[in-house]
Amino acid sequence: MLDVPIVLAGYGPVGREYAELVHRERAQWRDRYGVDLRVVAVRGRDTQAEVGAAVPPRVQWTAAEPLTDLLARTGARVLAQAVPSDGSDRPARDALAALGHGAHVVTATKSHLLTHWRQLDEAARRAGRSVRISGATGAAMPAGDLARSVLRGFDVDAVHGCLNGTATFVLDQLAEGVALEAAVAEAQRRGIAEADPAADLSGADAATKLRLVTGLLWGWDPADVRVELEPVRAARADPGHRLRQVAGARRDDPGVVRVEVRPEPVGSPLGALTGPEKAVRYDCGDAGSVTVSGGRSSPRGAARAMVKDTIGAVLEATAGLR
């Protein structure tokens, strides 16, 4: 049995779901995979708590100690990150510290992957540890796994995807004659759209996710990728087609990710999407196209992706981001 103590950074919706899943399904994963996952400590911005049978109420948390001290004292093998992408360098510093200490990093946080990709990869390779990012590339949809390992040897020529569920939902509403403002309000009411949907509608969120996918797929550093965006807009599609926000990149056009609103045949993997669904298509030359779709975009979906990554990190002999 492989003992896997985990330090969890971030205890918002995704972090709470992750801790609950690890606690509730611990015995199942012991029996099925031979790994004993257990969250031994949780950390907020300035406070922390050690975890026994349950995570204690926040009023019982104490001042946070240096992360490396906590990792050493608890013997943690994994740092799981579910902290906001708020532009600070804290996620990067914590991830690099954890790798230097000999822990794997599992993250649903995007910001430091965009700015410190190369440093994280180099630090992980030096330590013989992995950085797993499924929760940042599509929640429960395993697009990152295909790009990172499943399609090795397929010589992927291009990747295209509808990576933002809000955009798909809003475009379908617009096609039915609903005004943009009303369509966004309905997406927010249903819990599909963020309070500030600007990144969804501009294409920035889809571009961010695809930048990470190209890093896994072709080794592009997301910080060096140039992004071209077309915002969601009302337009007419030809019969038998639906407008979709499609993010795309090609291996023969290195370092460029484009997001455009374009018609897709209703029977195609991207055109067939409904509501907030997402999909990614990998064009693999003489191997044909491989598409992955679905996967719940929710705190529970992201937490499931993090659990999958945690199990993979400790069971699979890989190092680095790829």
N, C-alpha and C positions, 0 to 999 in steps of 0.2 A: 504494500500500500504506500503510495506516494503522498506525503503530508504537504499541503500547499497553504501555508498561512498567507493572507492577503491584507495589505493596507489599502483602504479605499479612500481616495481623495475626492471630495464632493459628495454632498448628501442632499441634493435636490431630487427632483422626480426620478431621474435615471439612476442616481446613486441609491436611492431608497429601494427601487425595484431590484437592482443588482444584489443588494444585501439580503433582501427578502428571498430572492430566488436561490442564492447560495445557501441560506439557512434552511429553506423548505425542502430543497431537493438534494441536500448533501448526501444522504444515505443512498439515494438512487445513483448518483454519480460514483460513489465509492464502489458499488456493486458492478456498475456497467463499465466504468473506465479505469478503476483502480486508482483514483485520485480522491483525496480527502480535502476538498476546498473548504476553507473557513475564513471569514473576515475577522481578523483579530483586532483591527483598529480602524476608526474612521476619522477623517480630518476635514475641518472646514477651513475658512480663510485664516483664522487666528486661533482656533480651538481644536481639540481632539478628544476622543474617548476610546477607551479599550472596550472590546466587545466580548461578552460572555455568552449567555443564552440569548441575549437580544441587545440591540443598540440602545443605550440608555437615553433618556430625554435630554435635549440640548442644555437644559439648565444644569445638568450634572457634568457637562463637558468641562475640561480644564484647558489652560493655556497650551498651545501647541509647542512641542519640542522640535528641535531640528529633525528633519525627515530622516536623515541617515542614522540618527540616534534611535528613532522609533523603529526603523527597519532592523537595526542590529538587535535591539532589545526584544523584538517580537519574532525574530528569525524569518521575516516575511520573504517569500519567494517571488511575489508579484505585487507591483503597484498598479492598481486599477484607477484610472482617471475619468471622472464624470463631472468635471468642473466647467463653468461657462467659458466660451471663447470670448473673453472680454478685452483682449488686446494686451494684457499684461504678460510679462515674461515668466511668471511663476510656473505655469505648466511645463515650460521647457526646462527651467532650472530643476524642478522636481524630477522630471523624467530622466534627465542626464545624471542627476544624483543617484537615482534608483539603479540605473544601469551600471554606474560606477561601483555601486555597492554589490552588484551581482544579482539584481532582481530583474525579472521580465517586466515590460510595461505594456499594459492593455489600456487603450484610450478611446473614448468617444468624443474627445475634445479636438477641434480642428486647428485652432490658431497656431499652435507651436509646430504642427506638421507642415504648415505653409511657410513658416519662417526658419525652422531649424531642421529640415528634413535631412540634409547631409550630415549635420553634427549628430543627430540621433542615430542615423544608420551607422556611422563610424564608431560611435560609442558602444552601440549594441554589438557590433562585430568584434570589437576589442574584448568585450566582456563575455562573448559567447552566449549572448542573450537575444531575445527577439522583441520587437515592437509590433504589436498587432493593432489594426486600426479599423476593423470592420464596422464598429459603431459610428465611425466618422464618415463612412463612404456610402451608406445606404441603410442604416439601421439593420433590420432583420433580413434584408435582401443581401445574399452573399456575393455581391458584385466584386468586392475586394478580394475574396478568396479565389475567384476565377482569375483575376488579374495577377495575383501574387504567386499562385502555385499551380492551380488546376490546368491552366492553359500553357504551361511550359512546353516548349517544343512545337506549339501550333503556329508560331510565326505570325502573330496577330498584326494585320495591316492597318486596321482602323477600329475605333470604338465610338459608338454613338449611344446616347441614352436620354430618356426622360427621367431626370433625377430629382425633380421637385414636384411633389404631389399637389401643392397649392396651384402651380401653374397649369397642370393638367385639368384640375377641377374648374379653375376660372375660365380657361379657354373653352371648355364644353358649355359653361354657362353663357359665355359671350355668343357662342354659336346658336344658342336658343333665343337670342335677342335680349338677354339680361344686360343691364348696364354694368360697366366695370366696377364702379363703387359698390353696387348691390351684390355683385358676384363675390367680391372680396369679403363683404360683410357676412354673407352666407357661409363662406369658407371659415371665417373666424367663429361664427356661431357653432359650427359643427366641430370645432377644434382642429381643423385641417391647417389653417393659416395662423402664423404668428401675429401678435399684437401689432408689430411693425412688419408688413409683408414686403417691404421695399426690395430686399435681397431676393425674395422669391420671384417677384414680378420683373425685376431687371435682368434676371438670369445669373446674378452673381452667386447665388447658392448652388445652382447646378454646375457652374464653372468651377467652384471650389471643390465639389465632390469629384468632378472629372479630373481636375489637376491631381488629386490624390490617387485616383485610379491610374493615370498615366505614370505616376511615380512608381507604383507597384508593377505596372505592365512593362514599361520601357526604361525605367530608371531616370526619368526626367525629374529634375529638382523643381518642385512646385513654385519655389520662390523665383525661378527664372522663366516661368511659363507666361507668355503674353496672352491676354484674354480679350476677345472681341464679343460684345454683348448686343443682342437685340431684345428690347423689352416686350413683354406680353402686350398684345394689342388686339383690337377687334378687326377681323378681316374675313373674307369669304374664301371658303375652300371649295374645290371642285367636287362634284357628286362622287360619292364613294370614298371620300377622304375626310380626315379630321385634322384640324390645326393642332400642332404639338410644339412645345418648347423643347428643342433637341440640342443637347450639348455634344460636341464631336471633336475628335482629334485623329490625325493620321500619322503613322510612323514616318512617312516620307515628307512630312511638313513639321519637323521637330520644334518643340517649344511653343506651340500655338494651340489654344483651345477656343473654339467658337461656339457660341450659343445663339441659335436662330429660331424663329417661329416659322414653321413650314408645314405643308400638308403631308400627311402620311396616310397610305391606304388603310381603310378600316379593318382589313383582314391581316395587316402586318402586326408584328409584335408591339410596335410603338403606337400605331393607330388604334389598336384594339383596347388599349388601356381605358379604364373608366374611373371616375371619381379621383381619389388621391393616389392611385396605383403608380408604380414606377417600373422601369425596365431598362436594361443595358444590353446592347447587341455588340458582340465582338466578331469582326470579320476576319476570318482565319485563312484566307487564300484558298488553296485546294482542299482544305479541311472543311470549307463551308462556313456558315455563320452559327455562332452559339449565343443564345439569348437567355438571360435570367430575368425574371420578373416577380412581382409580388413582394412579400415581406412587409410586416407591419411597421409603419412609421409612427412610433409611439414610444414613451419611456420604457414600456415593457419590451418592445421590439429591440430598442437599443441595448437594453440590459441583457436580453437574450444573446445578442451579438457579442457583447462583452464576455459573457459566460463562455460562449463557444470559443472565443479567442483565448480566454484563460486556460481552458482545458488544452487547446492546441499548443499554446506556448510551452506548457510544462511537459507535454507528451511527445512533441515533434522536435527533432534535432535540427533546428534552424537558428540562424543568427542574423540580426539586422532587420530591416523593414521588409526585405524581399525573401 
